[in-house]
């Protein structure tokens, strides 16, 4: 193991690889700009420091949760005091988005892999655990689901979007645990359904043994890093508040930050797709905007982290955010109402087109048959979302049963 400091209390921050400011934790968290280079759309340059009782949302958006956080804490507990500052420092220049961090933690070089090595793995040992052990000091990815950022050559013959084959890039590697068996297959099916619907998600792959799902980063295109801010950041919320909002507010925030009817319609398509595919974990952190260094053309990122949650018995059958005051999955009438509130042109046509495309894709997919009942469950979700009947039955939502 590389030598690591015991504690991190000061981090120098760059935005788009240009000096921005200093983050310190003398007790509370304080960010002081040292250059007129904003770290966030919600934190404009000012001379006074930005003080928070917890880590500022723009810095906390990429911190790991769940399995990976526990793994790092256990791995380093004899060497370091692992807290949010420490995990942020471990991002170095590998975090998703435009920010990079310099501290007492030094960057280490790790040998490259190939995607084919990962996809065709036949060893007896758990590959994900080996990758996590090798790469956990090489940049982190947010979320509860076990995932790790890996540098690899794409030698699969399936081109990355905006990149060339045989170019070394960072890829997000995911697996599953016993509670959500074959979540990798589930996500692959849903992401490919989104692709069929014209929503342009990042390229993705599924390993031969089905234990590994791979997706490319969507914040690096043609060699340039993009600014990425999820909607917890844009709404000034902490990560654990990701379920505390509504899809109406998501639409409103989209227009506030993008000033674009095109992007507003695109967010509507994301929400409709999420409802029809049966994704009960489409919370604020699973929607983001992106922009380049000029910060002028702000658009939605490609969709990501999409799964059909209704098939898992340990997850409630409700949505992550409210719509029309409830977290019940909506019928067609409710989806049309959302579109009309925000002047989306012919929302009923949007709904039917997405529904028809999901049905066509699911009926032709070979992967969907790997998980027993997944095909019927998704088609049932599409049917409910295009039905004219709406249930007003109440419920108690337990966010602890949700996952990323």
Secondary structure, DSSP 8 states (H G I E B T S, - for coil): -----S---EEEEEETTEEEEEEE-SSSEEEEESSS--SBTTB---SS-EEESS--HHHHTT-B-HHHHHHHHHHHTTT---SHHHHHHTTTT-SSSSEEEESS--------EEHHHHHT---SS-HHHHHHHHHTTS----BSS-EEEEEEE--SSS--TTS-TT-EEEEEEE---GGGTTHHHHHHHHHHHHHHTT-----EEE-TTSS-EEEE-SSEETTEE-EEEEHHHHTT--GGGTTSSBHHHHHHHHHHHH--HHHHHHHHHHHHHHHHHT-TT--GGG-EEEE-TT--S-EE----S---GGG-TTS-SS-SSBBTTB-S---HHHHHHHHHHTT-TTHHHHHHHHHHHHHHHHHH-SGGGGSTTHHHHHHHHHHHHT-S----------GGG---
